Amino acid sequence: MIITDQQKRAVAYLLHEIRPDWPVASLVSLIDKHRDVPSLGALTIAATTKAMERTCQTPAPIFHPGPHWPEAARAQLPKPPPCEDHIGQDAHTCRSCWADVKAGIRPQTHIGKHHEAVSEEAASVIEGEP
């Protein structure tokens, strides 16, 4: 189902009421990029569920697959992009990337994205150590 402009704006304003820190214009733009959703109802459920999660800092995770989507809609969601560094892992939830983050060798901003770790020798040169 393709979300109409009126539906897109309605969902954006609803989410903004739940999360005033999420600007309406940003929400409209995000929904516009993901217009092909299983249904308006499924989008509304997924979006409001994510908006209610205080740990969800931005609205982008609304369109990631997960339990916030109704079960009937999950099979109709597009397949998530693959991790650029780890075969078989989804970019948004790559376990190997998260392990790298916890080990301090990958910034959290590069989960699912290609990252070249800096060698110890190069790091000492960057920090000004001989």
C-alpha positions in Angstrom: 0.0 0.0 0.0 1.3 3.5 -0.9 0.7 6.0 1.9 -1.0 9.2 0.6 0.2 12.7 1.4 -2.8 13.2 3.8 -2.1 10.0 5.6 1.7 10.8 5.8 0.9 14.2 7.4 -1.6 12.7 9.8 0.9 10.1 11.0 3.6 12.7 11.3 1.4 15.0 13.4 0.4 12.1 15.6 4.0 11.1 16.2 4.9 14.7 16.9 2.2 14.8 19.6 3.8 11.8 21.3 7.4 12.9 20.7 7.6 16.7 20.5 11.3 16.4 19.9 10.6 14.7 16.6 9.9 17.6 14.1 6.9 17.2 11.8 8.9 18.1 8.7 11.5 15.4 9.5 8.7 12.8 10.1 7.0 13.7 6.8 10.3 13.4 5.0 11.0 10.0 6.6 7.6 8.6 5.9 7.9 9.9 2.3 11.0 7.8 1.9 9.2 4.7 3.1 5.8 5.2 1.5 5.3 1.6 0.5 4.1 -0.1 3.8 1.9 -3.0 4.4 -1.0 -0.8 5.6 -1.7 2.5 7.3 -2.8 0.7 10.4 0.5 -1.3 10.6 2.5 1.9 10.1 0.5 3.6 12.8 1.1 0.8 15.2 4.8 0.5 14.5 5.4 4.2 14.6 3.5 4.9 17.8 5.2 1.9 19.5 8.6 3.2 18.6 7.6 6.7 19.6 6.6 5.4 23.1 10.1 3.9 23.6 12.2 6.5 25.4 15.4 4.8 24.3 14.4 5.5 20.6 16.2 8.8 20.0 15.2 9.3 16.4 12.2 8.1 14.3 14.4 6.2 11.8 14.1 2.8 13.6 10.3 2.9 12.9 11.1 1.4 9.5 13.5 -1.2 10.7 12.0 -4.7 10.9 11.2 -5.8 14.5 8.5 -6.6 17.0 7.0 -3.1 16.9 5.4 -4.1 13.5 2.2 -6.2 13.8 3.0 -9.8 13.1 0.9 -10.0 9.9 2.8 -7.0 8.4 6.3 -8.3 9.2 6.4 -10.6 6.2 5.5 -7.8 3.9 8.3 -5.4 5.0 11.2 -5.0 2.7 14.3 -7.0 3.5 16.8 -4.8 5.5 20.1 -3.8 3.9 23.0 -6.1 4.6 25.9 -5.1 6.8 28.8 -3.8 4.7 31.4 -5.6 6.7 29.7 -8.8 8.0 28.1 -11.3 5.6 24.7 -12.5 6.6 24.0 -9.7 9.1 21.4 -7.0 8.7 22.9 -3.5 8.7 20.8 -2.1 11.6 21.2 -5.0 14.0 24.6 -6.4 13.1 25.8 -8.4 16.1 29.4 -8.3 14.9 29.4 -4.5 14.6 27.9 -4.2 18.1 30.7 -6.5 19.4 33.2 -4.1 17.8 31.5 -1.2 19.4 31.7 -2.8 22.8 35.4 -3.7 22.2 36.1 0.0 21.4 37.2 -0.7 17.8 34.2 0.7 15.9 32.2 3.9 16.6 28.5 3.3 17.2 27.8 5.5 14.2 29.3 2.8 11.9 27.0 -0.1 12.8 26.2 -1.8 9.5 28.6 0.5 7.6 32.1 -0.2 6.4 34.8 0.8 9.0 38.5 0.5 8.8 39.9 0.1 12.3 43.0 2.2 13.0 46.1 0.2 13.8 47.9 0.6 17.2 50.9 2.1 15.4 48.8 4.6 13.4 46.9 5.5 16.5 50.0 6.4 18.4 51.2 8.6 15.5 47.9 10.4 15.4 48.0 10.9 19.2 51.5 12.4 18.8 53.4 9.6 20.5 56.7 8.4 18.9 
